[in-house]
C-alpha cells in the first residue's frame, strides 16, 4: 500500500471549551507500568451516509471534542514528571491533536479489516514529533469513496480500553447532540489504586497474576494477523462443551479462550482482567485510568490437548479458576508488587515463548457505539498487532451474535490453527 496516498490538510490542537483543573495528576502503579508503552492505535471505518448532511463535519467534531475534553481533561494534558521524578499527567489544558486528511483510497481497499503497519501509517496520527507527549490524537481521513477512516491514538498511561471507549462514546454523543444527563462522568482520583504502606505481596498471588511479559529473541518467521469468525451457534456449542457435571455456566470469553488455547497447544495462558469490581469497595463507575492486571492459567499439554473427550471442561475450568481468584487481596498484592518493582513496560523487540498465549477481550465493550451522528462504524480494529501469540476477541458488529477472533501468529502455523479452530463444528 502506498503510504503517500494520504495527504494531511490540517493539523491543530483542540482544547477544552471551558476552564479545567490545572494540576499534576498522580499515576497509580498500574498506570506507571504503561508509561513507556506509548499510544494505542485504532481505526474506525465509516461508510458514507447522505442523511443527515455534512458528513463528518470537521467543525462539529472539533466542537464536540472540546466539550468532551472538559470532563476528560487529563487527555488534554501532557506526560510529565513530578518533583521526585515520578511520571504524572500534567493537566495543562493544551488540548488533543486533531488531524484532517484526504486520500484516494477507499474502504474496499481494506475490506478484510486486518491490522497492519500500513494501516497505522495511513490513518493513525503521528505523535512522535510532539514533546512532551500528547495524550490524545485523532485523524479524520476523507476517502475517495466518500467514507471516512477515523484513526485514534490514546496514550496507554492515561487510559485503558474501558476508559478509552468511555471517552469515544462521550465525544460521539456530543457530536450527535446526545443529552448530557445520560452520560456517565469520568472519575479521576487514581489514588484509589495506591499501594499499601508498607507494601505487602502475598506469595501465592504470583500463581494468579502475571507481572511481566517474557520475551526471547526476535523471530525469523513471518508474522501475520488473521481474522476468524465464530458464529453464534458455534459459540453456543463451545459454551455447552465447557460445562461440567455441575451444570454451571461459562462466559463467551471463557469458552472461546479455552478453545483457542487448545488449538494453539500452549501450556500457559494469560489475559487482562479489570480490577474495577474486584476491589472492596469497588472503584466508582466511570473510573478513568488503567484498571487492568494480567491473570494467568497453566496446564500440562496432555491435559489441555486431551482427545479422550470433545469437551473443554478442564481447560475452561483453569480459566474460570483464575477469574475467581481475582479478589481485593490479589489486586492489592499486584499494586504493591508493581509499586515496589517500578516496572518499565517500554516495548522491546522479541517474541513470546511458544508456551504463552495472551487473549484480550473486547467482548461486551461499546466498540461499535461510536456514532457521531452519521451512523455506527462499519468496522473497528486495532491498527497494528503487537507480536505473535496475542489474540483479540470482539463482537463481529453484524448483530448476529458472532464473534471475531483476531489471531497474530507465525504464518507457518496459520493453516493448522484454522483447521483446528473449526474442526469440532
Steps between C-alpha positions, in 0.01 A plus 500: 500500500640841402516699824524821296134455405396696810545878500474698823305820441472628859664439837404687816439469873147484639486628857217461753229758440486589871757551772623169642713410806867587456703259707731204496300175500654222706529168316431161657739204474275357225544824305876514554535150355391652168679834508733393219250291306400797288174553315246230417418529127147424381303564181124533439356481147175687426318457167351815349145585600321795341255557788543715692724724291853627557645151537770511771490878520838599643375806689233289670753233598737759645226669700387163640857405591557833676190425704602140579846613612344706778403176674799303374745782570806276563493409129555869422817497710853376445719228647730653759700441820435606858760641737646158588525375143182289500297515180172689519243656269554874482144627464573812297193525279723529193267273307486191282657471157241515220609413146295520181614311191374380164582196291429331166462170684158347569352285774498209254880517496485382865200267480682227694531743794824352631769680702817593310789748526365670185160555662664677790722712275207602279230584750639539854638848579872534563580602854876448505569859403331639812695541822389475772273220392151582378260260673216503246516530122246433226511507121194535277584378149247564222518215248436492126182296555368789717541285810722587796782328687527626857836421659556541872816498710441514876799468731475181706625676813182710496231241421441130457249362248200550730586867561590557134161374381335718768670808357416413139135436591485838675660685208270335246192563717577873513548499123157351432335721763469238774354615829767577759285366782517150354882495487703349781771739620856371531650457848860624522629422852768240428618489863235230549759271339783614726727229642469417868744639756704298551448291185414134559505244220337168585726217370215304342395805295760410239307185417214717375635825356783536249740783577680529166526388141788260442665540161761301313692592187328663205341230282615436146157373394252725323231627739148578380161574653199306378132533589268209567124534551333265746122494453245530778412130469869406519544716811200328657650157423831601658328626814309174525826303469653697787230408750586219741277277704397788725305652213651843556529784250807638330555830322560541128851621584574188702362260237677662204827539691493135603449391139776729367733382776446138401542577130826688545621235748679713754557427866457854630211737434470862620234767466432849638221533755343818632554570870207742512244263656745276686612760752326567828343745470479481118644787299239768425312478168686680225844452658736653243847350484658158482313238698628173356738231620604186312372171637648164409385141465731202449462138405699204374488455125347153530218644712435796270502292182343179632303330224316261732199728485375782285417707806704795619417464867858483628628790289202722575532409867858626511394835358193531723714418802737786417206739467361389837837570663459868415413660834599808697807338656633383164454848353671661801791258475538581130495875571760461774720286276493748213568790737804319645645392167425816297462287191588655167268392220694655214445281192805296411566274202447134558246222486288334761588141583290239323366411844322837534171621360352839588129549434350849520123521510299794371182292522213700639687830464336783301739451208235587239317765702719785376230676296571867429158555345566335166452138600708234671834387359513221245809363673735578786839343564834549665715651227801274551556180697763471769672166446427132438291341771259790556129438438214752499139392552231745393140505384488473121277806467252309284238484773465122462682395817816392318847574635811613314826336608807699395804275534858620451719201421786359297382442145638146510231385744208700361341220298524248783349746746206577270436128443496429873288805581210378285559123518254437782206672330 
